[in-house]
Amino acid sequence: MDVLGTYKQLWGEDVEHVLVTGGAGFIGSHLVDRLLAEGKQVTVVDNFDPFYDPEMKEENVRAHYDYAGYRLVRADIRDPEGLRRELREDFDLIIHLAARAGVRPSIEEPLLYQEVNIRGTQNMLELARERRVERFVFASSSSVYGMNPRVPWREDDQVLLPISPYAGTKVSGELLGHVYHHLYGISFIGLRFFTVYGPRQRPDLAIHKFARLLLAGKPLPVYGAGETKRDYTYIDDVVQGVMAAARLPAGRYELINLGNNRTVTLKELIHSLEEVFGVKARLRYLPEQPGDVPQTYADITKAAALLGYRPETPLRKGLEEFARWLEKHLAVQRVG
């Protein structure tokens, strides 16, 4: 069944104006690239939070200003009055990616994560209710599965064992979505992302962080024995899944994994980075960190059935694309 083909006409007729929160970030800016390329009107809400260098986000959105249908609103999802004041247009779809990210930092600032990720999501759902926006796509996370030993993780497994405040806020977001779907008929699609990587990746995430350390000749911090496993998913594959989720007809509540359906150990990842960058890594072993899960592993059967989702990017190819972007990014920084 050609699912994407089935929804192509509906997408063109029903969705013209998309509101994207967090649209200046890593995943968000790639998604906006695709939406603008398809001729959609896109309004982005982003507060350019200094969790990492805001100049990276400025670089992400620079090309978007060339599109007449693009508007950037510098606002905070925690401020409902500000959102109402700045967002007066009608929207056909909200894609809510904005969040305070990171497992380890959430342990240090749990109340901040609750404020941004839970209250911020509630504010966006309220905006959808008030403006009668029928479709809402939410960026959830593989972290909601926590310590669940039954792998690969399936969406119909009701045993969620989150072990960090960040993971807890994502579970809360999914549940809030169900409330608004039940009470107001809002179609809510929660997408559980699995370790997304690629060009523009946040500098605090392992691949980006390790690559910079490799190039600088500095040791890589390895927490535990390096045997933790992650389901690394390339950005283009994730954007494909988000676009397909946005095309789903209104009137449904779904939670869907967007992963690669393959696990890679930390040691394997480091070896691949050594090959791509042509540098031998020096390792510094450290104690395991609280909040880190031993593995993530997505069952993508549901995504394939509902979205036609088929990740196509092998890790080596994805790392090569990331390396090309990083070298250009670092060159621009040196010139600047």
C-alpha positions as CSV (number, residue, x, y, z in Angstrom):
1,M,0.0,0.0,0.0
2,D,1.4,3.4,-1.0
3,V,0.6,5.2,2.2
4,L,2.5,8.4,1.4
5,G,0.8,8.6,-2.0
6,T,-2.6,8.1,-0.4
7,Y,-2.1,11.2,1.7
8,K,-0.4,13.4,-0.9
9,Q,-3.6,15.0,-2.2
10,L,-5.0,15.5,1.3
11,W,-1.8,17.1,2.5
12,G,-1.9,19.6,-0.4
13,E,-5.5,20.5,0.1
14,D,-5.8,20.6,3.8
15,V,-2.5,21.8,5.1
16,E,-1.2,25.1,3.9
17,H,0.0,26.9,7.1
18,V,2.1,25.0,9.6
19,L,3.2,26.2,13.0
20,V,6.5,24.6,14.1
21,T,7.8,25.2,17.6
22,G,11.6,24.7,18.0
23,G,11.9,25.3,14.3
24,A,15.4,26.8,14.6
25,G,16.9,23.8,16.3
26,F,18.4,20.6,14.9
27,I,15.4,18.6,13.9
28,G,13.2,21.6,13.5
29,S,15.3,23.4,11.0
30,H,15.6,20.3,8.8
31,L,11.8,19.9,9.0
32,V,11.3,23.5,8.0
33,D,13.6,23.0,5.0
34,R,11.2,20.3,3.8
35,L,8.0,22.2,4.5
36,L,9.2,25.3,2.7
37,A,10.5,23.2,-0.2
38,E,7.0,21.8,-0.6
39,G,5.5,25.3,-0.8
40,K,4.0,25.4,2.7
41,Q,3.6,28.6,4.7
42,V,5.6,28.1,7.9
43,T,5.6,30.0,11.1
44,V,8.3,29.1,13.6
45,V,8.3,29.8,17.3
46,D,11.8,29.5,18.9
47,N,13.3,31.4,21.9
48,F,16.9,30.7,20.9
49,D,17.6,29.3,24.4
50,P,21.3,29.5,25.4
51,F,21.3,25.7,26.3
52,Y,23.9,25.7,23.5
53,D,25.3,28.5,21.4
54,P,22.3,30.4,19.9
55,E,24.5,31.3,16.9
56,M,24.1,27.7,15.7
57,K,20.4,28.2,15.5
58,E,20.9,31.6,13.7
59,E,22.9,29.6,11.1
60,N,20.2,27.0,10.9
61,V,17.5,29.5,9.9
62,R,19.6,31.8,7.7
63,A,18.4,30.3,4.4
64,H,14.7,30.2,5.5
65,Y,14.4,34.0,5.3
66,D,14.6,33.7,1.5
67,Y,11.1,32.2,1.4
68,A,8.1,34.6,1.4
69,G,6.0,32.0,3.3
70,Y,8.4,31.9,6.3
71,R,8.0,33.8,9.5
72,L,10.1,33.5,12.6
73,V,8.6,34.4,16.0
74,R,11.1,34.8,18.8
75,A,8.9,33.7,21.7
76,D,8.8,31.3,24.6
77,I,6.3,28.4,24.8
78,R,6.0,29.1,28.6
79,D,4.4,32.5,27.9
80,P,0.8,31.9,26.7
81,E,-0.1,35.5,26.5
82,G,2.9,36.2,24.4
83,L,2.0,33.3,22.1
84,R,-1.5,34.6,21.7
85,R,-0.3,38.1,21.0
86,E,2.3,37.0,18.4
87,L,0.4,34.2,16.7
88,R,-2.8,35.7,15.3
89,E,-3.0,33.7,12.1
90,D,-4.9,30.5,11.4
91,F,-2.9,27.3,11.4
92,D,-3.8,24.0,9.8
93,L,-1.2,22.0,11.8
94,I,1.0,22.4,14.8
95,I,4.3,20.4,15.0
96,H,5.6,20.9,18.5
97,L,9.3,20.1,18.8
98,A,10.3,22.8,21.3
99,A,11.6,21.4,24.6
100,R,14.3,21.5,27.1
101,A,16.4,18.6,26.0
102,G,19.0,16.3,27.6
103,V,18.7,13.5,30.2
104,R,21.6,14.4,32.5
105,P,20.9,18.2,32.7
106,S,17.3,17.4,33.6
107,I,18.5,15.7,36.8
108,E,20.2,18.9,37.8
109,E,17.2,21.2,36.9
110,P,14.0,19.1,37.1
111,L,11.7,22.0,37.8
112,L,12.9,23.9,34.7
113,Y,12.3,20.8,32.6
114,Q,8.8,20.5,34.0
115,E,8.1,24.1,33.3
116,V,9.3,24.1,29.7
117,N,8.3,20.6,28.6
118,I,5.0,20.1,30.4
119,R,3.6,23.6,30.8
120,G,4.9,24.6,27.4
121,T,3.2,21.6,25.8
122,Q,0.0,22.4,27.7
123,N,0.2,26.0,26.3
124,M,0.5,24.7,22.8
125,L,-2.4,22.3,23.2
126,E,-4.5,25.2,24.6
127,L,-3.5,27.3,21.5
128,A,-4.7,24.4,19.3
129,R,-7.9,24.1,21.2
130,E,-8.6,27.9,21.1
131,R,-7.8,28.2,17.3
132,R,-9.5,24.9,16.5
133,V,-6.3,23.4,15.0
134,E,-7.3,19.8,14.3
135,R,-3.8,18.3,14.0
136,F,-1.0,18.3,16.5
137,V,2.3,16.4,16.1
138,F,4.4,16.1,19.2
139,A,8.1,15.3,19.6
140,S,8.4,12.6,22.2
141,S,11.4,10.5,23.0
142,S,12.7,6.9,23.2
143,S,13.6,7.8,26.8
144,V,10.0,7.2,27.9
145,Y,10.7,3.4,27.7
146,G,13.4,3.8,30.4
147,M,14.6,0.5,31.8
148,N,12.2,-1.7,30.0
149,P,14.1,-4.9,29.2
150,R,11.7,-6.1,26.5
151,V,13.3,-5.1,23.2
152,P,12.8,-4.0,20.6
153,W,10.5,-1.5,22.2
154,R,6.9,-1.5,20.9
155,E,4.4,1.3,21.3
156,D,1.7,-1.1,22.7
157,D,3.9,-2.1,25.6
158,Q,2.3,-0.3,28.5
159,V,5.3,-0.7,30.8
160,L,7.1,2.7,30.7
161,L,9.9,3.0,33.2
162,P,11.4,6.4,32.7
163,I,14.5,7.2,34.9
164,S,15.1,10.9,34.3
165,P,13.0,14.0,34.7
166,Y,13.3,14.6,31.0
167,A,11.8,11.2,30.2
168,G,9.0,11.9,32.7
169,T,8.1,15.2,31.0
170,K,7.8,13.4,27.6
171,V,5.5,10.8,29.1
172,S,3.4,13.7,30.5
173,G,3.3,15.3,27.1
174,E,2.0,12.1,25.5
175,L,-0.7,11.9,28.2
176,L,-1.7,15.5,27.9
177,G,-2.2,14.8,24.2
178,H,-4.6,12.0,25.0
179,V,-6.6,14.4,27.2
180,Y,-7.0,17.0,24.4
181,H,-7.8,14.3,21.9
182,H,-10.5,12.8,24.1
183,L,-12.0,16.1,25.2
184,Y,-11.7,18.3,22.1
185,G,-11.1,15.8,19.2
186,I,-7.6,17.1,18.4
187,S,-5.6,14.6,16.4
188,F,-2.5,14.0,18.4
189,I,0.5,12.1,16.9
190,G,3.3,11.5,19.4
191,L,6.6,10.6,17.7
192,R,9.2,8.8,19.9
193,F,12.5,9.8,18.4
194,F,15.5,7.5,18.8
195,T,18.9,9.2,19.1
196,V,18.7,11.4,16.0
197,Y,22.0,12.5,14.4
198,G,23.2,14.3,11.3
199,P,24.2,17.8,10.2
200,R,23.3,20.6,12.7
201,Q,23.1,18.1,15.6
202,R,23.4,19.7,19.0
203,P,27.0,19.9,20.3
204,D,26.2,18.2,23.6
205,L,25.1,15.0,21.9
206,A,27.6,12.1,21.7
207,I,28.4,12.1,17.9
208,H,28.9,15.9,17.7
209,K,30.8,16.0,21.0
210,F,33.1,13.1,20.2
211,A,33.8,14.4,16.7
212,R,35.0,17.7,18.0
213,L,37.2,16.0,20.7
214,L,38.7,13.7,18.0
215,L,39.6,16.7,15.8
216,A,41.1,18.5,18.8
217,G,43.1,15.5,19.8
218,K,41.4,15.3,23.2
219,P,40.3,12.1,25.0
220,L,36.7,11.0,24.6
221,P,34.7,10.5,27.9
222,V,33.3,7.0,28.0
223,Y,30.8,6.3,30.8
224,G,30.9,2.7,32.0
225,A,32.5,0.1,29.8
226,G,31.3,1.5,26.4
227,E,28.8,-1.3,26.0
228,T,25.6,0.9,26.1
229,K,23.6,0.6,22.9
230,R,21.7,3.2,20.9
231,D,19.4,3.1,18.0
232,Y,21.0,5.9,16.0
233,T,18.6,7.4,13.4
234,Y,19.6,9.8,10.7
235,I,17.9,13.2,10.4
236,D,16.6,12.7,6.9
237,D,14.9,9.5,7.9
238,V,13.3,11.2,10.9
239,V,12.1,14.1,8.8
240,Q,10.5,11.6,6.4
241,G,8.6,10.2,9.3
242,V,7.5,13.5,10.7
243,M,6.2,14.6,7.3
244,A,4.3,11.4,6.9
245,A,2.8,11.8,10.4
246,A,1.7,15.3,9.5
247,R,-0.2,13.9,6.5
248,L,-2.3,11.5,8.6
249,P,-6.0,12.3,8.5
250,A,-7.4,14.1,11.6
251,G,-9.3,12.4,14.4
252,R,-6.8,10.0,15.8
253,Y,-4.4,9.5,18.8
254,E,-1.2,7.6,18.0
255,L,2.2,7.0,19.5
256,I,4.8,6.0,17.0
257,N,8.5,5.0,17.2
258,L,10.8,6.7,14.7
259,G,14.0,4.8,15.0
260,N,16.4,2.8,12.8
261,N,15.6,-0.6,14.2
262,R,19.2,-1.4,14.8
263,T,21.4,-1.0,17.9
264,V,25.0,0.2,17.9
265,T,27.3,0.0,21.0
266,L,29.2,3.0,22.1
267,K,32.5,1.3,21.2
268,E,31.2,0.6,17.7
269,L,30.2,4.2,17.3
270,I,33.6,5.4,18.3
271,H,35.3,3.0,15.9
272,S,33.1,4.3,13.1
273,L,34.0,7.9,14.0
274,E,37.7,7.0,13.9
275,E,37.3,5.7,10.4
276,V,35.2,8.6,9.1
277,F,37.6,11.3,10.6
278,G,40.8,9.3,10.1
279,V,41.8,9.9,13.7
280,K,42.6,7.4,16.5
281,A,40.6,8.1,19.6
282,R,42.0,8.3,23.1
283,L,39.4,7.2,25.7
284,R,38.8,8.3,29.2
285,Y,36.7,5.8,31.2
286,L,34.3,7.3,33.7
287,P,31.6,6.0,36.0
288,E,28.1,5.4,34.6
289,Q,25.9,8.4,34.7
290,P,22.5,8.5,36.5
291,G,19.6,8.7,34.0
292,D,21.4,6.9,31.2
293,V,19.6,3.7,30.0
294,P,21.7,0.7,28.9
295,Q,20.0,0.5,25.5
296,T,17.5,1.9,23.1
297,Y,16.0,-0.2,20.4
298,A,12.9,0.7,18.3
299,D,10.4,-1.7,16.8
300,I,9.3,0.3,13.7
301,T,6.5,-2.0,12.5
302,K,3.8,0.5,13.4
303,A,5.7,3.4,11.7
304,A,6.0,1.3,8.5
305,A,2.3,0.4,8.5
306,L,0.9,3.8,9.3
307,L,3.5,6.1,7.7
308,G,5.3,4.1,5.1
309,Y,8.4,4.8,7.2
310,R,11.5,3.0,6.0
311,P,14.8,4.4,7.3
312,E,17.4,4.2,4.5
313,T,20.6,5.7,5.9
314,P,23.3,3.4,7.3
315,L,25.3,4.7,10.2
316,R,28.5,5.0,8.1
317,K,26.8,7.1,5.4
318,G,25.1,9.3,8.0
319,L,28.4,9.9,9.9
320,E,30.1,10.9,6.6
321,E,27.3,13.4,5.9
322,F,27.7,14.8,9.5
323,A,31.5,15.0,9.1
324,R,31.1,17.0,5.9
325,W,28.8,19.4,7.6
326,L,31.0,19.7,10.7
327,E,34.1,20.6,8.7
328,K,32.2,23.3,6.9
329,H,30.7,24.6,10.1
330,L,34.1,24.7,11.8
331,A,35.6,26.5,8.8
332,V,32.9,29.2,9.0
333,Q,33.6,29.6,12.7
334,R,37.3,30.1,12.1
335,V,36.6,32.7,9.4
336,G,34.1,34.4,11.7
